[in-house]
Amino acid sequence: MTKERKPAFETKCVHGAYKAGSGEPQVPPIVQNTTYRYYNAQDVAELFDLESPNFMYTRLASPTVKVLEEKMALLEGGTAGIATSSGQAATLITVLNLCNAGDHVISASNIYGGTHNLLGVSLKKLGIDVDFVDQDLPAEEILKLAKPNTKAVFGESLGNPALSILDFDKFSKVAKEIGVPLVVDNTLATPALCRPLELGADIVIQSTTKYSDGHASCVGGMIVEGGKFDWAASGKFPGLTEPDESYHGLRFYEKFGPTAFCTRLTAVLVRDFGCAMAPLNAYLTHQGLQTLHLRMERHCENAMALAKHLQDHPMVEWVAYPGLPGDKYYELGQKYLPKGTSGVLCFGVKGGKAAGEKFLENLDLTSIVVHVGDIRTSVLHPASTTHRQLSESEQIAAGISPSLIRVSVGLESIDDIIYDFDQALAQVK
């Protein structure tokens, strides 16, 4: 008997989570409505009791959004996924699903500026304390930050824009020692290059606005749970293990097991905060995911070529790209992202901040945008934009120097990209 073949990642990108029936649309359709009709009260009651898989209101679930959630869960290797209105919303409700006022989170410091501000400022106002730590410290040093009320350990698989690679073995060990989930933002790596759930993470989030969409067309976020974390073992997660008063005493972990985290996200957090993804955005993001494997391959190829070119350029002081031999995170990149270290690199122009600004002003093909991870090559100066809300010391701790220029290398001809950088650098002299 022939052994059943499991489809490869590339095939999952194209075909995963949706198969049209006879006479049905080959492409998942946009179900653009707010509500769904029923013909008896019992059917609707089952929806409110979480006893039915059907739909009732697009803030909670939509057929179009559901396809995207199932596709992303499949690609990340998780048990369930929840789409949100943005990556920030995904991070917010993930933390709120784990923490109450008075709780604590340990986070790597080398993370996206918006996430740093969310964790360190906004959540602090809600009574959730966050300690930021140098992710390169030994596990023993990170464990010193643990408290009885610590509820999560957080990091990014590939730091934005520091390009630091998370040591999954170390961070998963720390999380297990504390008895809490390891939450990993996989935005810059995507499941095409890194699958955190296979490396020790328990929950994966990402801003689908970036590479998952890939075309700068729509904002969104995603949360995927691994389904293996024991929410009852530590007694730290009453929201998942204790009776929920808004669902007649239902215990989420007892009833839903490996999908309890995502079920509660929808039933409580998305319900109450309303951060649902719109059906049109889900449709466009799903379209992007179908070519994710191809795009990430070319992003990595172009980024490596540009990094090597800049490394030898007389007007460039330094280059950071984990795919370059000799880079601080090269070994971790080979270990955890062997297919490539994404399409983002950083460098500094000789002459410091003023020289960098002049370089930006003379770019032609390359765009200056507050974005990363789409098909067009773009640049940004994080210290004055995405991380400007941080103090200089906080910027340095996050891997942001005053001269750092972040480059999101697109899918144009690498010769055209290099030409544009060369002509802009030539005008800095």
C-alpha positions in Angstrom: 0.0 0.0 0.0 1.4 3.4 -1.0 2.1 5.7 1.9 0.0 8.9 1.8 2.1 11.8 0.8 1.9 15.0 2.9 2.0 18.1 0.6 5.1 20.3 0.7 5.1 23.8 2.0 4.9 25.2 -1.5 1.9 23.2 -2.3 0.2 24.3 1.0 0.7 27.9 0.0 -1.2 27.3 -3.3 -3.8 24.8 -2.3 -4.0 24.7 1.5 -7.2 25.2 3.5 -9.5 25.6 0.5 -10.7 23.2 -2.2 -13.5 24.2 -4.4 -16.4 21.8 -4.9 -17.9 21.0 -8.2 -19.2 24.2 -9.8 -17.8 26.3 -6.9 -15.4 29.2 -7.2 -11.8 28.1 -7.7 -10.7 31.1 -5.6 -12.2 31.6 -2.1 -14.9 34.3 -2.6 -15.2 37.6 -0.7 -18.3 37.2 1.6 -18.9 40.9 2.0 -21.6 41.1 4.6 -22.2 41.7 8.3 -24.6 39.0 9.4 -26.0 35.6 8.6 -29.6 34.4 8.5 -31.2 31.6 10.5 -34.7 30.2 10.8 -35.0 29.1 14.4 -33.9 30.4 17.8 -32.0 27.2 18.7 -29.5 27.5 15.9 -28.7 31.0 17.0 -28.5 29.9 20.7 -25.9 27.3 19.7 -23.8 30.0 18.1 -23.7 32.0 21.4 -22.9 28.9 23.4 -20.0 28.1 21.1 -21.6 24.8 20.1 -21.9 25.6 16.4 -19.1 26.2 13.8 -21.4 28.4 11.7 -21.3 32.2 11.4 -23.4 34.9 13.0 -21.6 38.2 12.7 -18.5 39.3 10.8 -16.9 40.9 13.8 -16.6 37.4 15.2 -16.1 35.3 12.1 -16.5 35.3 8.3 -16.1 32.6 5.7 -13.5 34.6 3.9 -11.5 35.3 7.0 -11.8 31.7 8.1 -10.0 30.5 5.0 -7.1 32.8 5.7 -7.0 31.7 9.3 -6.9 28.0 8.3 -4.3 28.6 5.7 -2.0 30.4 8.1 -2.4 27.8 10.8 -1.5 25.1 8.2 1.6 27.0 7.1 2.8 27.7 10.6 2.0 24.1 11.7 -0.5 25.1 14.4 -3.9 23.9 15.5 -5.9 27.2 14.9 -5.4 30.7 13.7 -7.2 34.1 14.4 -6.9 37.0 12.0 -7.0 40.5 13.4 -7.3 44.1 12.0 -3.5 44.7 12.4 -0.3 43.2 13.7 -0.5 45.5 16.7 -4.0 44.1 17.5 -2.7 40.6 17.3 0.0 41.4 19.8 -2.4 43.2 22.1 -5.1 40.6 22.3 -2.5 37.8 22.6 -1.0 39.5 25.7 -4.5 40.2 27.1 -5.5 36.6 26.6 -2.6 35.6 28.9 -2.4 38.5 31.4 -4.6 40.4 33.7 -3.8 43.7 35.5 -0.9 43.0 37.9 0.7 40.4 35.6 4.2 40.4 34.1 5.9 39.7 30.7 9.5 39.2 29.8 10.3 40.5 26.3 13.4 40.6 24.2 14.5 44.3 23.7 15.4 43.9 20.0 11.8 44.2 18.7 9.8 46.4 16.5 9.4 49.9 17.9 5.6 49.9 17.9 5.6 46.6 19.8 8.1 48.0 22.3 5.8 51.0 22.9 2.7 48.8 23.1 4.4 46.5 25.7 6.3 49.1 27.6 4.0 52.0 27.7 0.4 51.3 26.7 0.1 47.9 28.5 1.8 49.4 31.6 -1.2 51.8 31.8 -3.4 48.7 32.0 -1.4 47.3 34.9 0.7 44.8 32.9 4.4 45.1 33.6 7.0 44.2 31.0 10.8 43.7 31.5 12.9 44.1 28.4 16.1 42.0 28.2 19.0 41.7 25.9 18.2 38.5 24.1 21.8 37.5 23.8 22.2 37.1 27.5 22.6 33.6 28.9 19.4 31.8 29.9 20.3 32.1 33.6 20.4 35.9 33.4 17.0 36.1 31.6 15.5 33.8 34.2 16.5 36.2 36.9 13.7 38.5 35.6 11.0 35.9 36.2 8.4 36.6 38.9 5.5 34.6 40.3 3.1 36.7 38.1 5.1 36.2 34.9 2.7 35.0 32.2 4.7 35.0 28.9 8.1 35.3 27.3 8.1 37.3 24.0 10.5 37.7 21.1 10.8 38.1 17.4 12.2 35.3 15.2 14.0 38.0 13.2 14.2 41.4 15.0 12.8 44.4 13.2 15.0 46.3 12.4 18.0 45.0 14.5 18.0 41.7 12.5 18.8 39.8 15.6 17.8 36.1 15.4 16.1 34.6 18.4 17.9 31.7 20.0 14.8 29.4 20.2 16.5 26.7 22.2 17.4 29.2 24.9 14.1 31.1 25.0 12.0 28.0 24.9 14.1 26.6 27.8 13.5 29.9 29.7 9.7 29.8 29.1 9.4 26.1 30.1 11.4 26.8 33.3 8.9 29.5 34.2 5.9 27.5 33.1 4.6 30.1 30.6 4.2 30.1 26.8 6.9 31.4 24.4 5.2 34.0 22.1 7.1 34.7 18.9 6.5 37.4 16.3 7.4 35.8 12.9 6.6 38.8 10.7 10.0 39.2 8.9 10.8 35.6 8.6 7.3 34.2 7.7 6.6 30.5 7.8 8.4 30.2 4.5 11.7 30.7 6.3 11.0 29.9 9.9 8.3 27.9 11.8 8.6 28.9 15.4 6.1 26.2 16.6 8.6 23.6 15.5 11.4 25.3 17.3 9.9 25.5 20.8 7.4 28.4 20.5 3.8 28.0 21.8 2.1 30.9 20.0 3.1 32.7 16.8 1.9 36.1 15.8 2.7 38.3 12.8 1.7 41.4 11.0 0.3 40.0 7.8 0.6 43.6 6.4 4.2 42.8 5.5 5.4 39.7 3.6 2.2 37.7 4.0 0.3 40.2 2.0 3.4 41.2 0.1 2.0 43.9 -2.0 1.3 46.8 0.4 -2.4 46.5 -0.2 -3.9 45.8 3.2 -3.3 45.8 6.9 -3.8 42.8 9.1 -2.5 40.5 11.8 -2.5 36.8 12.7 -2.2 34.6 15.8 -1.6 30.9 15.5 -1.4 28.5 18.5 0.7 25.4 18.6 -1.9 23.4 20.6 0.6 21.7 22.9 0.9 24.0 25.8 -0.7 22.8 29.1 -2.8 25.7 30.3 -3.7 24.0 33.5 -0.3 22.8 34.7 0.8 26.0 36.4 -2.5 27.5 37.5 -1.4 30.8 36.0 -4.1 31.1 33.3 -7.6 31.2 34.9 -9.1 32.8 31.8 -8.5 29.5 30.0 -9.0 27.1 32.9 -11.6 28.6 35.2 -15.4 29.1 34.5 -16.1 32.0 32.2 -19.0 34.0 33.5 -19.9 35.4 30.0 -20.4 31.8 28.7 -22.4 30.2 31.5 -19.3 28.8 33.3 -17.6 27.3 30.3 -14.0 26.3 30.8 -12.2 26.9 27.5 -9.2 24.6 28.0 -11.5 21.8 29.2 -13.8 22.1 26.3 -11.6 23.0 23.4 -8.2 21.6 24.3 -5.6 22.3 21.6 -7.6 25.2 20.2 -8.6 26.8 23.5 -6.3 29.8 23.2 -7.7 30.8 19.8 -11.3 30.0 20.7 -11.1 32.3 23.7 -9.4 35.0 21.5 -12.4 35.1 19.3 -15.1 34.5 21.9 -13.8 37.1 24.3 -11.1 39.4 23.0 -12.2 39.9 19.4 -15.8 40.0 20.6 -15.1 42.7 23.2 -12.4 44.8 21.4 -13.8 44.4 17.9 -10.3 44.1 16.2 -11.6 41.7 13.4 -10.0 41.6 10.0 -12.2 42.8 7.1 -13.2 40.1 4.5 -11.6 42.1 1.7 -8.3 42.3 3.5 -8.5 38.5 4.2 -9.1 37.9 0.6 -6.1 40.0 -0.6 -3.8 38.5 2.1 -4.8 35.0 1.0 -3.9 35.9 -2.5 -0.5 37.0 -1.3 0.1 33.8 0.6 -0.3 31.7 -2.5 3.1 33.1 -3.8 4.8 33.5 -0.4 7.3 30.7 -1.0 8.4 32.2 -4.4 8.6 35.8 -3.1 10.6 35.0 0.0 13.1 33.1 -2.1 13.7 36.1 -4.3 13.6 38.6 -1.4 16.4 36.6 0.2 18.4 36.3 -3.0 18.2 40.0 -3.7 19.0 41.0 -0.1 22.1 38.8 0.0 23.4 40.3 -3.3 22.8 43.9 -2.1 24.3 43.1 1.3 27.5 41.8 -0.3 27.7 44.8 -2.7 27.3 47.3 0.1 29.8 45.5 2.3 32.5 46.3 -0.3 31.3 49.9 -1.1 33.7 52.7 -0.1 30.9 54.9 1.2 29.4 52.3 3.5 30.7 52.0 7.1 28.9 48.8 8.1 26.3 46.2 7.0 24.1 44.0 9.1 22.5 41.0 7.4 22.3 37.6 9.1 23.0 35.8 5.9 26.4 37.3 5.6 29.3 35.1 6.9 30.8 37.0 9.8 27.5 38.7 10.8 26.8 38.5 14.6 23.8 36.3 14.0 25.1 34.3 11.1 25.4 31.0 13.1 21.9 31.3 14.5 20.6 32.1 11.0 22.2 28.9 9.7 20.6 27.0 12.5 17.1 28.4 12.6 16.6 30.0 9.1 18.6 27.8 6.8 16.4 28.7 3.8 17.3 32.4 4.0 17.3 35.3 6.4 14.6 37.4 4.8 14.7 40.5 2.6 15.6 43.1 5.2 19.1 44.5 5.8 20.6 47.4 7.6 23.7 49.6 6.9 25.3 52.8 7.8 26.6 55.5 5.4 30.0 57.0 6.2 29.5 60.4 7.6 26.8 59.5 10.0 23.2 60.6 10.2 23.6 63.7 7.9 25.2 61.5 5.2 22.5 58.9 5.6 19.8 61.6 5.1 21.5 62.8 1.9 21.6 59.3 0.6 17.9 58.8 1.2 17.1 62.1 -0.6 18.9 61.0 -3.8 17.3 57.6 -4.2 15.1 57.2 -7.3 13.8 53.7 -7.8 13.8 53.0 -4.0 10.9 54.4 -2.0 11.1 56.0 1.5 8.1 54.5 3.2 7.0 53.6 6.7 6.7 50.0 5.7 8.7 46.8 5.2 8.2 43.5 3.4 6.5 44.2 0.0 7.6 43.7 -3.6 9.1 47.2 -3.9 12.5 48.1 -2.5 12.1 50.7 0.3 14.2 52.4 3.0 13.6 54.0 6.3 15.6 55.7 9.1 14.2 54.0 12.2 15.8 56.3 14.8 13.7 59.2 13.6 10.6 57.2 12.6 9.5 53.8 13.9 11.6 54.0 17.0 11.6 57.8 17.7 9.4 57.3 20.7 12.2 55.5 22.4 15.0 57.2 24.3 18.5 57.0 22.7 19.5 54.4 25.3 16.4 52.4 24.5 17.1 52.7 20.8 20.7 51.4 21.3 19.3 48.5 23.5 16.9 47.7 20.6 19.8 47.6 18.2 19.1 51.0 16.6 22.1 53.2 16.0 21.6 56.9 14.9 23.1 56.1 11.4 21.1 52.9 10.8 19.2 52.7 7.5 16.8 49.8 7.2 16.4 48.4 3.7 13.5 46.2 2.6 14.8 44.7 -0.6 12.1 44.1 -3.2 11.7 42.0 -6.2 13.0 44.3 -8.9 16.1 43.4 -10.9 19.0 43.3 -8.5 21.0 45.2 -11.1 18.5 48.1 -11.0 18.5 48.1 -7.2 22.3 48.2 -7.0 22.4 51.0 -9.6 20.0 53.1 -7.6 22.0 52.7 -4.4 25.3 53.4 -6.1 24.1 56.6 -7.7 22.6 57.8 -4.4 25.8 57.0 -2.5 27.9 58.7 -5.1 26.1 62.0 -4.4 26.9 61.8 -0.7 30.6 62.4 -1.2 
